Amino acid sequence: MATATLSEVIVPVSKVLAGKVALVTGASRGIGRAIALELASRGATVAVNCHLNLLRADEVRDEILETGEKSEVFQGDVSQSISARRLIEDVIGVTKRLTFSSTTPVSPAIGAFAR
């Protein structure tokens, strides 16, 4: 009887998000980073948001670009409504649209604009 380990099983990822633009807050590390990479693997253009750590945000963007998907870094403090509004305007200005956002619990201002 043959067995397979998880690393041997390859499941193709569908590009169901091709043509969509996702803003991911807190994307420079942790869960935000994982979400940004996953959305990109599914074909989304990812707007990588960070508050302070541009170096890590650039690394996430570069990792996404290496896969052939599109990504751009946008710095902004999403806990402040004025800054969050400016962030959304900047993303739309560059990408020409914003399909959806993935926010962390610390970014309630983004949710207010998404409604």
HUDACOR-V185195 format. One record per backbone hydrogen bond with DSSP energy under -1.0 kcal/mol. CO is the residue of the C=O (numbers start at 1). NH is the residue of the N-H. If there is no record, write none. Layout:
BEGIN
CO:NH  CO:NH
END
This chain:
BEGIN
5:8  6:9  15:18  17:20  20:45  21:99  21:100  22:47  23:102  24:49  26:29  29:33  30:34  31:35  32:36  33:37  34:38  35:39  36:40  37:41  38:42  39:44  40:43  42:17  45:22  46:72  47:24  48:74  49:27  50:76  52:54  53:57  54:58  55:59  56:60  57:61  58:62  59:63  60:64  61:65  62:66  64:67  64:69  65:68  70:46  72:48  74:50  77:80  80:84  81:85  82:86  83:87  84:88  85:89  86:90  87:91  88:92  89:93  90:94  91:95  92:96  100:23  102:25  104:107  108:112  109:113  110:114
END
